[in-house]
Amino acid sequence: MIKKGFASDNNAGAHPQVLAAMIDANQGHVTGYGDDVYTNEAEQLFKQIFGDDISVNFVFNGTAANVLSIMAAGRSYNSVICTDTAHINEDECGAPEKITGSKIIAVPNDEGKLRPDRVKPHLKGFGFEHHSQPGIISISQVTEMGTVYTPEEIQELADLAHEHGMYLHIDGARIANAAASLDMSFRAFTRDCGVDLLSFGGTKNGLIMGEAVIFFNQELTKGFQYMRKQHMQLFSKMRFVSAQFKAYFKDDLWLKSARHANDMAQLLKEKLTPIEQVKITRKVEANGVFAIIPKAWTEILQEKYFFYIWDEQTNEVRWMTSFDTTREDIENFTAEVAKLASNG
């Protein structure tokens, strides 16, 4: 077991209520592959959030959700426009390009965000057979730099996509943290802003596994059931994914967990800001804190607390909080940082 630290919200365990729901689901026999009461109830919960006319499709993980979303919304000759820091560009080992055949066009980010003026230069070559056809705009909410898109920013990108016959996809690996940060419903900054399809994540916020591909644009669902099976994402004992989402939405567990993680990031920022040798480099809008610290401190701190170096050249580090981060964790960590600062 690794030391508890601030490397990733993926390193946290499952929320006890999620585990309890899986144990409760482990009773008797039910039909496999999603034709069960747990999956039906989980789908109904998603429909209460987003509307009755959506399509909900559970998969194992976020990479699968993103890849299958791209596959559903495009063809191999289409391109996908995203930021240079996007998970689909940086952290999925080329899976979107290898599996879908689509070209990823990564453009410079602005505080982690994709801006329309940086997308527009790539909206060219429509109908020209020698050019990948722009088909999808993909954004991450929360972004990989810890920032959160406003509904207005998302609407602007959706309008741009639709003006050019394209689709807007959201990688929502940390969508709960975004909703908590915005203090809005999920629907208010997705479907209501013109988003066509969404990778809805929960693993980073207390689930064990399982994500959902949500279609708001029903034209894109054609053949998806076969794509999911063909790409090994149809879980036979799907009740154990669905039961987690039932627990996740019950009594707003998702919101309580995400708010706590976000609050812990704000506390971490608050405790570190007065330390002169620590420079907070990004806006803290969700559950990530980015900072530049003296290089000599890194290994010393990592002996007690696991975290990642984000930029080796500048020694920018990333500290992530999660649903199980405690005030004591923050107090102890920042005390170590303060001790290093006082020692020069």
N, C-alpha and C positions, 0 to 999 in steps of 0.2 A: 504494500500500500504506500503510495506517495504521500509526502507531507501535504497537509491542507494548505492551500495558498490561493493565488489570484491569477493562475494561468488561464483558466477557461471555465465558463459555466457548464461546459461538457464534463468537467471533472467532478462535479457534485453528484451525489447519488440521486435516487428517486425520492420524491416526496412520500412520506409515510401513508398518506391517504391514497396515493396512486398505487402503492404496493398493496394496500388493503383491498382496493377495488379489483386488482388482478387475482388476489386470493379468493375473493368472493365469486369471481367469474369462473374459478376452477372447480366448479361443481357439476357433476354429471356430464352428459353428452349434449352437444349442440351441433347443428350442421356447420360444416367447414366453409372456408372461402368467402365469408361475409354474409352468408344467408342465415343470420342468427339474430336474436333479440337484442344483444348488446350492440351490434353494429347498426342495426336499425335505429335504436335509441340514440346512439352517438350521431348518426346522420341527421336525425330530427333536431338535435341540439344545434348542430351547425346551421340548419335551415332556420331555426328561430333567430339566430344571430344575423344571417346574411340574406334570408329570403327563401321561400318555398321552391323557387324555380332554379336552384343551383344544383350542381352535381358534385358529390363528395366521394373522393377515392383515396383510400388509405394505402400508404406505401411504407417501406421499412425506414428510410432515412432521407435527409435533406438533399443529398446529391441526386438520389433517385427522383425526388419530387421535382427538382429543377430540370433534370435531363428530360423527364417525361413531359413536363410542361412545354419545354422547347420543341420536343418532338410533336406534341399535339397541335401547337400553334404554327408550326412551320414545316418546311420541307428541307431536304439536304442542300438545296440551292439557295436557301435563305440565309441571311446574316442576322446575328443577334448583337445589338449595340448595348454596351454596359460600361461601367467605369473600369479603370485599370486595377482598382483594388477589389472589384467584385469577386465574390466567392466562386462564381462560375468561371472566372478567368484565372484566379490565383490558386484556388484551394481544392479543385476537384480533379486534379491530375489529368486534365485534358478530356475528362469524360464527356462533357457536352459536345465537343467537336468530334471525338472518336465515334460516339454512339449515334449522334443525330446527323453527322456529316455537315452540319451548319457551321459557318465561319463566325467566330467570336471577334467582334471589333471592339477593342478596349480603348476608351478615350480618357484623357486626364480627368481626375475627379476634382471637385471643389468642396472641401471639407467632407469628403467621402461621398458627395452627391453627384448625380448625373444632371447636367444643366442642358436645357434645350439648345442653347447656342453652340454647345459642343457636340450635340447630336446632328444638327442640321448639315454640317459639311459632309456627313456620311450618307445623307439621304439623296443618293444619286444613282444613276445607272439603271433606273427602273425601265424594264422592257428591253434592256441591252443584254444579249445572251452571253456576253463575255464577263459579265459582272455579277457577283453574288447579289441576290435581290434582297434589299433590306426588308425584314419581316417582323422582327420583334425588338422592342425596347425592354430591357430587364433592369430592375433596380432592387436594392436590398433595403429592407425596413425592419430593424435598425440597420444603418450602414456599417460597413466594416471599420469605419473610423469612429463609431459610437454616436453618430449624429442621427437625427430623426427628421424625415421629410414631413412637411406640413401638408394638409389636404390640398392646399392651393398649388403647391409644387408638384404634387402627384397628378392633379387635374391637368396642369399645363403639359405634362409629359404624355398623358393619355390623349389629350386633344391633338398633340403633334403626331402621335402614332396613328391615330384614326384618320387624320387628314391625308395621310400617305398610305392608307390601306393596310396599316400594320397593327400589331397587338401590343398591349402593355402587360408585362408579367412582373409580379413581386416575389422576391425571395424573402419569405417571412420567417426565417429561422428564429429571429428574436421579436416577432410581431407583438407578443404580449408586453414586452418592455416598451415598445413604441406606443401601444395603446395606453399604458400606464403613464408614460411621459406626456402624451398629448391630452390625457384625461378625456378620451373619446372612445366610442364603441369601435369595434373592428370594422364594421360596415362603413362608418363615416369617412375613413381614409382609404378604403379599397373600392368596393363596388360602387359606392355613391360618387366616387371620383373618376369612374370610367375604366377601372382596372378590368382586364379581361380574364385573367387567371392568376391564382395565388398558390404558392407553396406555403402551407400553414404549418409552422413548426411548434413543437412543445418540448422536445428533448432537452433544450437548454434551460428550460424553466420547470424541471421537476418530473418529466416523463422518462421512462426507460428507453423507449424506442417508438418509432412510428410517427409519421407526418401525414398530412393530407393534401392532395391536389384538389383545389376548389376551382370549379369552372363557373364564372359568371356569364360568360358568352357561350351559350349552348351549342353554337355552330362548331365549337372546337372539340366537342366530346365524341364526335364520330370515330369509332374504331378504338377509343381509348382503352376499353376493357381488354382488347386483344394486345395492345401495346404493353399494358401493365403485366399481363401474363407472360408475354414473349420476353420481357426484360426482367423476369424473375422477381417481380415485386407484388405478386398476389400471395398474401400470407394465408396458409391453410387454416391455422388456428387464429383467425382474425379477431376473435372475441377478446384476445389479450391486448390487442392494440386499442380496440374500441372501448373496452372497459376503462382504460386510462383516460381517454377523453371524457368519458362520463364523469369520472372523479374530478377531472381538470376543470370542467365547467360548473360543477356543483358548488353552490354557495360562493361563486367567484374565486375559487382557489387559484386560478390562473392569475387573477388581478392582484390578490394578496401577495402571491409569490413574486410577481414581477415588480410590484411597488416596493417590496422589501429590498430586492436586489438593487433597484434604482436608488433607493434611499441610502443603501450602504455605499454605493459609488459616490453619492454626494457627500457623505460623511468622510469618506476617504479623501476626497478632494479638499474638503474643509480642513482636515487635519494636516494635509501636506502643503497647502498653499503658503502658510507662514514660513516654511523652511526654505531659506534663500537658495540652497543648492538644488532644489527640486523645481523644475519648470514644467508646469502643466501645459501641454502642447495642443490639446484639442478641447472642444466644447464637451462638457460632461452632460449628456442629455438622456442617457439610458444607464446601462450597468457597466460601462467601460471607462477607465481612466488611463490616459496616455500621458507620459511624462519623460523628460530627459533628466537623467541622474548621472552623477560622476561614475565613470566606468569602473573605478576601483570598488564601488559599493555593490555592484551587481552580484558578483560571486558570493560576497559575504551575506547579502540578503537571501540569495537563492539557497544557501545552506539550511535556512529555516523555513523559507516560503518559496514555493514553486511559482514561477511566472516566466513569461517569454520576453525576449528582446525583440522589439518590433522593427527597429532600424539599427543595424549593427554599426553603420557609419557615424550616426549621431548619438548612439546609445539611448535611443528612445525606447522605452519599455511600455508594455501594456499590462494593466491590472484589471481583471474582470471579477465582479462580484456575482453572487448567485443567491438563490432563495434560502440557502442555509448558511450564508455568511452572517456572522454575529458581530455585534458592536465590540465585543471582546477581541475578535479577530482583527478588527480595524485598529483598536486601541493598541494592541500588542505590536502589530506590524509598524504602525506609525511611530511608536516608541523606539523601535529598532532604528528606523530612519533618522529620527531626531538624535539618537545617540551617535550615529555616524556623523551627522552634521556638527554636533558639538565637539567631536574629536578632530574636526578639520578635514 
